[in-house]
Amino acid sequence: MTTDPLTTTFSALADPTRRAILARLSLGEATVNELAKPFDISLQAVSRHLKVLEGAGLISRGREAQWRPCRLEALPLRDVDGWLQRYRKLWEQSFDKMDAYLAELTKGKGNERPS
């Protein structure tokens, strides 16, 4: 059974450790040891997280001698952003309605007279 790329990306992003790894990689390349430092988990567990991220196309790993730097790959995130774009319009419309409602409430309070 094959899964569509968007589902694979969301599945990879569902884990907070993987999201933290991506946040770190947004600052630049890093080794597995560098990525593992802030977590209280084994290198093996970090490697498993990296395999999931790599399988989703969110990271790639290079080979420079014995160093295997990990780097962020943004294309799957762009696809997520494209999917969210449809819903962003709904959110903005809801916020516009809420702004109008709050403005109406505020306007009404200015007309009240103390008794």
N, CA, C and O atoms as a GROMACS GRO file, in nm:
protein
  460
    1MET      N    1   0.083  -0.118   0.000
    1MET     CA    2   0.000   0.000   0.000
    1MET      C    3   0.088   0.125   0.000
    1MET      O    4   0.174   0.139   0.087
    2THR      N    5   0.069   0.213  -0.095
    2THR     CA    6   0.149   0.336  -0.100
    2THR      C    7   0.070   0.451  -0.038
    2THR      O    8  -0.053   0.456  -0.045
    3THR      N    9   0.143   0.540   0.022
    3THR     CA   10   0.084   0.656   0.086
    3THR      C   11   0.123   0.780   0.006
    3THR      O   12   0.234   0.790  -0.045
    4ASP      N   13   0.029   0.873  -0.005
    4ASP     CA   14   0.061   0.995  -0.080
    4ASP      C   15   0.164   1.078  -0.003
    4ASP      O   16   0.174   1.067   0.119
    5PRO      N   17   0.241   1.160  -0.074
    5PRO     CA   18   0.349   1.236  -0.010
    5PRO      C   19   0.301   1.329   0.102
    5PRO      O   20   0.371   1.344   0.202
    6LEU      N   21   0.185   1.389   0.087
    6LEU     CA   22   0.136   1.479   0.191
    6LEU      C   23   0.108   1.404   0.321
    6LEU      O   24   0.139   1.454   0.429
    7THR      N   25   0.051   1.285   0.311
    7THR     CA   26   0.027   1.203   0.429
    7THR      C   27   0.158   1.163   0.495
    7THR      O   28   0.170   1.166   0.617
    8THR      N   29   0.256   1.127   0.415
    8THR     CA   30   0.388   1.091   0.468
    8THR      C   31   0.451   1.209   0.540
    8THR      O   32   0.511   1.193   0.646
    9THR      N   33   0.439   1.328   0.482
    9THR     CA   34   0.496   1.448   0.543
    9THR      C   35   0.427   1.477   0.676
    9THR      O   36   0.494   1.500   0.777
   10PHE      N   37   0.293   1.477   0.677
   10PHE     CA   38   0.221   1.503   0.802
   10PHE      C   39   0.254   1.399   0.908
   10PHE      O   40   0.265   1.432   1.026
   11SER      N   41   0.269   1.275   0.868
   11SER     CA   42   0.303   1.169   0.962
   11SER      C   43   0.440   1.196   1.024
   11SER      O   44   0.458   1.180   1.145
   12ALA      N   45   0.536   1.238   0.943
   12ALA     CA   46   0.669   1.269   0.995
   12ALA      C   47   0.665   1.390   1.088
   12ALA      O   48   0.737   1.394   1.187
   13LEU      N   49   0.581   1.487   1.055
   13LEU     CA   50   0.572   1.609   1.136
   13LEU      C   51   0.492   1.590   1.264
   13LEU      O   52   0.493   1.677   1.351
   14ALA      N   53   0.424   1.478   1.278
   14ALA     CA   54   0.339   1.454   1.394
   14ALA      C   55   0.418   1.438   1.523
   14ALA      O   56   0.364   1.456   1.632
   15ASP      N   57   0.545   1.405   1.513
   15ASP     CA   58   0.626   1.380   1.631
   15ASP      C   59   0.702   1.506   1.673
   15ASP      O   60   0.769   1.567   1.589
   16PRO      N   61   0.694   1.547   1.799
   16PRO     CA   62   0.762   1.670   1.842
   16PRO      C   63   0.915   1.663   1.832
   16PRO      O   64   0.980   1.765   1.807
   17THR      N   65   0.972   1.546   1.852
   17THR     CA   66   1.118   1.533   1.838
   17THR      C   67   1.160   1.560   1.694
   17THR      O   68   1.258   1.629   1.669
   18ARG      N   69   1.084   1.506   1.600
   18ARG     CA   70   1.117   1.530   1.458
   18ARG      C   71   1.099   1.676   1.421
   18ARG      O   72   1.177   1.730   1.344
   19ARG      N   73   0.995   1.740   1.477
   19ARG     CA   74   0.978   1.883   1.449
   19ARG      C   75   1.094   1.964   1.506
   19ARG      O   76   1.139   2.060   1.445
   20ALA      N   77   1.141   1.925   1.624
   20ALA     CA   78   1.256   1.994   1.684
   20ALA      C   79   1.382   1.973   1.600
   20ALA      O   80   1.463   2.065   1.586
   21ILE      N   81   1.399   1.854   1.547
   21ILE     CA   82   1.514   1.827   1.459
   21ILE      C   83   1.506   1.915   1.336
   21ILE      O   84   1.607   1.973   1.294
   22LEU      N   85   1.388   1.928   1.276
   22LEU     CA   86   1.372   2.014   1.159
   22LEU      C   87   1.400   2.160   1.194
   22LEU      O   88   1.461   2.233   1.116
   23ALA      N   89   1.355   2.203   1.313
   23ALA     CA   90   1.382   2.341   1.356
   23ALA      C   91   1.532   2.364   1.366
   23ALA      O   92   1.582   2.469   1.325
   24ARG      N   93   1.604   2.267   1.420
   24ARG     CA   94   1.750   2.281   1.430
   24ARG      C   95   1.813   2.284   1.291
   24ARG      O   96   1.903   2.364   1.266
   25LEU      N   97   1.766   2.198   1.201
   25LEU     CA   98   1.823   2.194   1.066
   25LEU      C   99   1.788   2.319   0.985
   25LEU      O  100   1.855   2.348   0.885
   26SER      N  101   1.686   2.393   1.026
   26SER     CA  102   1.655   2.517   0.956
   26SER      C  103   1.765   2.621   0.978
   26SER      O  104   1.774   2.720   0.905
   27LEU      N  105   1.850   2.597   1.078
   27LEU     CA  106   1.964   2.686   1.105
   27LEU      C  107   2.087   2.646   1.026
   27LEU      O  108   2.182   2.724   1.017
   28GLY      N  109   2.087   2.527   0.969
   28GLY     CA  110   2.201   2.479   0.892
   28GLY      C  111   2.226   2.331   0.915
   28GLY      O  112   2.164   2.268   1.000
   29GLU      N  113   2.318   2.277   0.838
   29GLU     CA  114   2.352   2.134   0.847
   29GLU      C  115   2.398   2.097   0.987
   29GLU      O  116   2.450   2.180   1.061
   30ALA      N  117   2.378   1.969   1.021
   30ALA     CA  118   2.422   1.918   1.151
   30ALA      C  119   2.446   1.768   1.142
   30ALA      O  120   2.387   1.700   1.058
   31THR      N  121   2.532   1.720   1.228
   31THR     CA  122   2.557   1.576   1.236
   31THR      C  123   2.454   1.513   1.328
   31THR      O  124   2.380   1.583   1.398
   32VAL      N  125   2.449   1.381   1.328
   32VAL     CA  126   2.358   1.308   1.416
   32VAL      C  127   2.391   1.342   1.562
   32VAL      O  128   2.300   1.364   1.642
   33ASN      N  129   2.518   1.347   1.596
   33ASN     CA  130   2.558   1.380   1.734
   33ASN      C  131   2.510   1.519   1.773
   33ASN      O  132   2.462   1.539   1.885
   34GLU      N  133   2.522   1.616   1.682
   34GLU     CA  134   2.476   1.752   1.711
   34GLU      C  135   2.324   1.756   1.728
   34GLU      O  136   2.272   1.826   1.814
   35LEU      N  137   2.255   1.680   1.645
   35LEU     CA  138   2.109   1.677   1.653
   35LEU      C  139   2.061   1.607   1.780
   35LEU      O  140   1.956   1.641   1.834
   36ALA      N  141   2.139   1.509   1.827
   36ALA     CA  142   2.098   1.431   1.945
   36ALA      C  143   2.121   1.506   2.076
   36ALA      O  144   2.056   1.475   2.176
   37LYS      N  145   2.210   1.604   2.078
   37LYS     CA  146   2.248   1.672   2.203
   37LYS      C  147   2.132   1.718   2.290
   37LYS      O  148   2.132   1.689   2.410
   38PRO      N  149   2.033   1.788   2.237
   38PRO     CA  150   1.929   1.840   2.326
   38PRO      C  151   1.827   1.736   2.375
   38PRO      O  152   1.741   1.768   2.458
   39PHE      N  153   1.835   1.614   2.326
   39PHE     CA  154   1.734   1.514   2.359
   39PHE      C  155   1.789   1.411   2.457
   39PHE      O  156   1.907   1.376   2.454
   40ASP      N  157   1.701   1.364   2.543
   40ASP     CA  158   1.738   1.260   2.638
   40ASP      C  159   1.699   1.124   2.579
   40ASP      O  160   1.626   1.046   2.641
   41ILE      N  161   1.750   1.097   2.458
   41ILE     CA  162   1.725   0.970   2.390
   41ILE      C  163   1.856   0.922   2.328
   41ILE      O  164   1.951   0.999   2.314
   42SER      N  165   1.860   0.796   2.292
   42SER     CA  166   1.983   0.738   2.238
   42SER      C  167   2.010   0.786   2.096
   42SER      O  168   1.920   0.837   2.027
   43LEU      N  169   2.133   0.770   2.053
   43LEU     CA  170   2.169   0.802   1.914
   43LEU      C  171   2.089   0.715   1.818
   43LEU      O  172   2.051   0.758   1.709
   44GLN      N  173   2.064   0.592   1.860
   44GLN     CA  174   1.986   0.499   1.779
   44GLN      C  175   1.843   0.554   1.758
   44GLN      O  176   1.789   0.546   1.648
   45ALA      N  177   1.784   0.608   1.863
   45ALA     CA  178   1.649   0.665   1.852
   45ALA      C  179   1.650   0.787   1.760
   45ALA      O  180   1.558   0.805   1.680
   46VAL      N  181   1.752   0.871   1.772
   46VAL     CA  182   1.764   0.988   1.685
   46VAL      C  183   1.779   0.940   1.540
   46VAL      O  184   1.719   0.998   1.449
   47SER      N  185   1.858   0.837   1.519
   47SER     CA  186   1.875   0.782   1.384
   47SER      C  187   1.743   0.733   1.326
   47SER      O  188   1.718   0.750   1.206
   48ARG      N  189   1.661   0.673   1.409
   48ARG     CA  190   1.528   0.627   1.362
   48ARG      C  191   1.442   0.748   1.321
   48ARG      O  192   1.374   0.743   1.219
   49HIS      N  193   1.447   0.854   1.400
   49HIS     CA  194   1.373   0.976   1.365
   49HIS      C  195   1.424   1.033   1.232
   49HIS      O  196   1.347   1.078   1.148
   50LEU      N  197   1.555   1.030   1.215
   50LEU     CA  198   1.614   1.082   1.091
   50LEU      C  199   1.571   0.998   0.971
   50LEU      O  200   1.549   1.052   0.862
   51LYS      N  201   1.560   0.868   0.989
   51LYS     CA  202   1.514   0.782   0.879
   51LYS      C  203   1.371   0.816   0.838
   51LYS      O  204   1.338   0.817   0.719
   52VAL      N  205   1.286   0.846   0.937
   52VAL     CA  206   1.148   0.885   0.905
   52VAL      C  207   1.148   1.016   0.829
   52VAL      O  208   1.078   1.030   0.728
   53LEU      N  209   1.226   1.113   0.877
   53LEU     CA  210   1.234   1.243   0.809
   53LEU      C  211   1.290   1.229   0.668
   53LEU      O  212   1.244   1.295   0.575
   54GLU      N  213   1.390   1.144   0.654
   54GLU     CA  214   1.450   1.121   0.522
   54GLU      C  215   1.349   1.051   0.429
   54GLU      O  216   1.340   1.085   0.311
   55GLY      N  217   1.276   0.955   0.482
   55GLY     CA  218   1.175   0.884   0.403
   55GLY      C  219   1.064   0.977   0.355
   55GLY      O  220   1.005   0.954   0.249
   56ALA      N  221   1.036   1.082   0.432
   56ALA     CA  222   0.934   1.180   0.394
   56ALA      C  223   0.992   1.287   0.302
   56ALA      O  224   0.920   1.376   0.256
   57GLY      N  225   1.123   1.280   0.277
   57GLY     CA  226   1.186   1.379   0.191
   57GLY      C  227   1.212   1.512   0.260
   57GLY      O  228   1.244   1.610   0.194
   58LEU      N  229   1.200   1.515   0.394
   58LEU     CA  230   1.218   1.640   0.468
   58LEU      C  231   1.364   1.671   0.498
   58LEU      O  232   1.399   1.786   0.523
   59ILE      N  233   1.449   1.568   0.495
   59ILE     CA  234   1.592   1.590   0.512
   59ILE      C  235   1.668   1.504   0.411
   59ILE      O  236   1.614   1.409   0.355
   60SER      N  237   1.792   1.541   0.390
   60SER     CA  238   1.882   1.457   0.313
   60SER      C  239   2.011   1.446   0.393
   60SER      O  240   2.041   1.529   0.479
   61ARG      N  241   2.086   1.342   0.363
   61ARG     CA  242   2.214   1.321   0.434
   61ARG      C  243   2.325   1.312   0.332
   61ARG      O  244   2.318   1.235   0.236
   62GLY      N  245   2.426   1.390   0.355
   62GLY     CA  246   2.540   1.389   0.266
   62GLY      C  247   2.646   1.293   0.314
   62GLY      O  248   2.630   1.225   0.415
   63ARG      N  249   2.755   1.289   0.241
   63ARG     CA  250   2.869   1.206   0.279
   63ARG      C  251   2.996   1.286   0.252
   63ARG      O  252   3.035   1.307   0.137
   64GLU      N  253   3.057   1.328   0.359
   64GLU     CA  254   3.184   1.400   0.348
   64GLU      C  255   3.282   1.329   0.439
   64GLU      O  256   3.285   1.354   0.560
   65ALA      N  257   3.361   1.242   0.382
   65ALA     CA  258   3.454   1.157   0.458
   65ALA      C  259   3.371   1.077   0.560
   65ALA      O  260   3.279   1.004   0.522
   66GLN      N  261   3.404   1.092   0.688
   66GLN     CA  262   3.330   1.018   0.790
   66GLN      C  263   3.212   1.099   0.842
   66GLN      O  264   3.131   1.049   0.920
   67TRP      N  265   3.201   1.220   0.800
   67TRP     CA  266   3.094   1.310   0.845
   67TRP      C  267   2.974   1.295   0.754
   67TRP      O  268   2.988   1.304   0.632
   68ARG      N  269   2.856   1.273   0.810
   68ARG     CA  270   2.733   1.261   0.731
   68ARG      C  271   2.638   1.371   0.772
   68ARG      O  272   2.546   1.349   0.851
   69PRO      N  273   2.658   1.490   0.717
   69PRO     CA  274   2.571   1.602   0.758
   69PRO      C  275   2.427   1.582   0.711
   69PRO      O  276   2.402   1.532   0.601
   70CYS      N  277   2.335   1.623   0.796
   70CYS     CA  278   2.193   1.622   0.761
   70CYS      C  279   2.156   1.764   0.723
   70CYS      O  280   2.204   1.861   0.782
   71ARG      N  281   2.069   1.775   0.623
   71ARG     CA  282   2.022   1.909   0.583
   71ARG      C  283   1.873   1.905   0.557
   71ARG      O  284   1.818   1.803   0.515
   72LEU      N  285   1.810   2.017   0.581
   72LEU     CA  286   1.667   2.032   0.561
   72LEU      C  287   1.635   2.038   0.413
   72LEU      O  288   1.706   2.104   0.336
   73GLU      N  289   1.531   1.971   0.373
   73GLU     CA  290   1.480   1.977   0.235
   73GLU      C  291   1.341   2.039   0.242
   73GLU      O  292   1.250   1.982   0.303
   74ALA      N  293   1.324   2.154   0.181
   74ALA     CA  294   1.203   2.234   0.201
   74ALA      C  295   1.086   2.196   0.110
   74ALA      O  296   0.973   2.236   0.138
   75LEU      N  297   1.108   2.122   0.003
   75LEU     CA  298   1.002   2.096  -0.093
   75LEU      C  299   0.876   2.035  -0.029
   75LEU      O  300   0.766   2.082  -0.056
   76PRO      N  301   0.888   1.931   0.056
   76PRO     CA  302   0.766   1.878   0.118
   76PRO      C  303   0.693   1.981   0.204
   76PRO      O  304   0.571   1.979   0.214
   77LEU      N  305   0.768   2.072   0.266
   77LEU     CA  306   0.705   2.176   0.347
   77LEU      C  307   0.631   2.276   0.259
   77LEU      O  308   0.528   2.330   0.299
   78ARG      N  309   0.682   2.299   0.140
   78ARG     CA  310   0.613   2.386   0.045
   78ARG      C  311   0.480   2.322   0.004
   78ARG      O  312   0.380   2.391  -0.013
   79ASP      N  313   0.481   2.191  -0.013
   79ASP     CA  314   0.357   2.120  -0.047
   79ASP      C  315   0.254   2.131   0.065
   79ASP      O  316   0.135   2.147   0.040
   80VAL      N  317   0.300   2.122   0.190
   80VAL     CA  318   0.212   2.139   0.305
   80VAL      C  319   0.156   2.281   0.305
   80VAL      O  320   0.036   2.301   0.328
   81ASP      N  321   0.242   2.378   0.281
   81ASP     CA  322   0.197   2.517   0.277
   81ASP      C  323   0.093   2.538   0.168
   81ASP      O  324  -0.005   2.610   0.189
   82GLY      N  325   0.112   2.475   0.053
   82GLY     CA  326   0.014   2.485  -0.055
   82GLY      C  327  -0.120   2.426  -0.014
   82GLY      O  328  -0.225   2.482  -0.047
   83TRP      N  329  -0.118   2.316   0.056
   83TRP     CA  330  -0.241   2.254   0.104
   83TRP      C  331  -0.310   2.343   0.207
   83TRP      O  332  -0.432   2.359   0.205
   84LEU      N  333  -0.231   2.402   0.297
   84LEU     CA  334  -0.286   2.489   0.400
   84LEU      C  335  -0.339   2.621   0.344
   84LEU      O  336  -0.426   2.684   0.404
   85GLN      N  337  -0.288   2.661   0.229
   85GLN     CA  338  -0.329   2.789   0.169
   85GLN      C  339  -0.480   2.797   0.152
   85GLN      O  340  -0.540   2.902   0.173
   86ARG      N  341  -0.541   2.687   0.114
   86ARG     CA  342  -0.687   2.685   0.098
   86ARG      C  343  -0.758   2.721   0.227
   86ARG      O  344  -0.859   2.792   0.226
   87TYR      N  345  -0.707   2.673   0.338
   87TYR     CA  346  -0.769   2.694   0.468
   87TYR      C  347  -0.731   2.830   0.527
   87TYR      O  348  -0.805   2.886   0.608
   88ARG      N  349  -0.618   2.882   0.487
   88ARG     CA  350  -0.573   3.012   0.535
   88ARG      C  351  -0.676   3.119   0.498
   88ARG      O  352  -0.702   3.209   0.577
   89LYS      N  353  -0.735   3.109   0.380
   89LYS     CA  354  -0.837   3.204   0.338
   89LYS      C  355  -0.958   3.199   0.432
   89LYS      O  356  -1.014   3.303   0.466
   90LEU      N  357  -0.996   3.079   0.473
   90LEU     CA  358  -1.108   3.065   0.568
   90LEU      C  359  -1.075   3.130   0.702
   90LEU      O  360  -1.159   3.197   0.762
   91TRP      N  361  -0.952   3.108   0.750
   91TRP     CA  362  -0.910   3.166   0.877
   91TRP      C  363  -0.914   3.318   0.868
   91TRP      O  364  -0.964   3.385   0.959
   92GLU      N  365  -0.861   3.372   0.759
   92GLU     CA  366  -0.857   3.517   0.743
   92GLU      C  367  -0.997   3.575   0.738
   92GLU      O  368  -1.022   3.682   0.795
   93GLN      N  369  -1.090   3.507   0.671
   93GLN     CA  370  -1.229   3.554   0.667
   93GLN      C  371  -1.290   3.551   0.807
   93GLN      O  372  -1.364   3.642   0.845
   94SER      N  373  -1.259   3.446   0.883
   94SER     CA  374  -1.311   3.438   1.020
   94SER      C  375  -1.254   3.551   1.106
   94SER      O  376  -1.327   3.610   1.185
   95PHE      N  377  -1.126   3.581   1.090
   95PHE     CA  378  -1.066   3.690   1.167
   95PHE      C  379  -1.125   3.825   1.126
   95PHE      O  380  -1.147   3.912   1.210
   96ASP      N  381  -1.152   3.842   0.996
   96ASP     CA  382  -1.214   3.966   0.950
   96ASP      C  383  -1.352   3.984   1.012
   96ASP      O  384  -1.388   4.093   1.055
   97LYS      N  385  -1.429   3.875   1.018
   97LYS     CA  386  -1.562   3.881   1.080
   97LYS      C  387  -1.551   3.914   1.229
   97LYS      O  388  -1.629   3.992   1.282
   98MET      N  389  -1.453   3.853   1.296
   98MET     CA  390  -1.435   3.879   1.438
   98MET      C  391  -1.393   4.024   1.460
   98MET      O  392  -1.442   4.088   1.553
   99ASP      N  393  -1.305   4.077   1.376
   99ASP     CA  394  -1.264   4.218   1.386
   99ASP      C  395  -1.384   4.310   1.370
   99ASP      O  396  -1.399   4.406   1.446
  100ALA      N  397  -1.469   4.282   1.272
  100ALA     CA  398  -1.588   4.364   1.250
  100ALA      C  399  -1.681   4.357   1.371
  100ALA      O  400  -1.737   4.458   1.413
  101TYR      N  401  -1.698   4.238   1.427
  101TYR     CA  402  -1.784   4.221   1.544
  101TYR      C  403  -1.729   4.298   1.664
  101TYR      O  404  -1.804   4.366   1.734
  102LEU      N  405  -1.599   4.287   1.688
  102LEU     CA  406  -1.536   4.359   1.800
  102LEU      C  407  -1.546   4.510   1.780
  102LEU      O  408  -1.567   4.584   1.876
  103ALA      N  409  -1.530   4.556   1.657
  103ALA     CA  410  -1.542   4.699   1.628
  103ALA      C  411  -1.684   4.746   1.658
  103ALA      O  412  -1.704   4.855   1.711
  104GLU      N  413  -1.782   4.664   1.624
  104GLU     CA  414  -1.923   4.697   1.650
  104GLU      C  415  -1.948   4.703   1.801
  104GLU      O  416  -2.018   4.792   1.848
  105LEU      N  417  -1.894   4.609   1.875
  105LEU     CA  418  -1.909   4.609   2.021
  105LEU      C  419  -1.845   4.733   2.082
  105LEU      O  420  -1.903   4.796   2.171
  106THR      N  421  -1.726   4.767   2.035
  106THR     CA  422  -1.654   4.882   2.088
  106THR      C  423  -1.728   5.010   2.056
  106THR      O  424  -1.736   5.100   2.140
  107LYS      N  425  -1.784   5.020   1.936
  107LYS     CA  426  -1.858   5.139   1.896
  107LYS      C  427  -1.981   5.155   1.984
  107LYS      O  428  -2.015   5.267   2.023
  108GLY      N  429  -2.047   5.046   2.017
  108GLY     CA  430  -2.166   5.050   2.101
  108GLY      C  431  -2.136   5.096   2.242
  108GLY      O  432  -2.219   5.163   2.304
  109LYS      N  433  -2.021   5.062   2.295
  109LYS     CA  434  -1.984   5.101   2.432
  109LYS      C  435  -1.957   5.250   2.442
  109LYS      O  436  -1.977   5.309   2.548
  110GLY      N  437  -1.913   5.311   2.334
  110GLY     CA  438  -1.884   5.454   2.336
  110GLY      C  439  -2.009   5.539   2.345
  110GLY      O  440  -2.001   5.655   2.386
  111ASN      N  441  -2.126   5.485   2.307
  111ASN     CA  442  -2.250   5.559   2.307
  111ASN      C  443  -2.328   5.547   2.438
  111ASN      O  444  -2.430   5.615   2.455
  112GLU      N  445  -2.283   5.464   2.529
  112GLU     CA  446  -2.356   5.444   2.654
  112GLU      C  447  -2.336   5.565   2.745
  112GLU      O  448  -2.227   5.623   2.749
  113ARG      N  449  -2.443   5.602   2.819
  113ARG     CA  450  -2.433   5.713   2.914
  113ARG      C  451  -2.445   5.657   3.055
  113ARG      O  452  -2.524   5.566   3.080
  114PRO      N  453  -2.366   5.710   3.145
  114PRO     CA  454  -2.376   5.663   3.283
  114PRO      C  455  -2.513   5.698   3.340
  114PRO      O  456  -2.571   5.800   3.303
  115SER      N  457  -2.565   5.614   3.430
  115SER     CA  458  -2.697   5.641   3.488
  115SER      C  459  -2.689   5.719   3.615
  115SER      O  460  -2.792   5.749   3.675
   0.00000   0.00000   0.00000
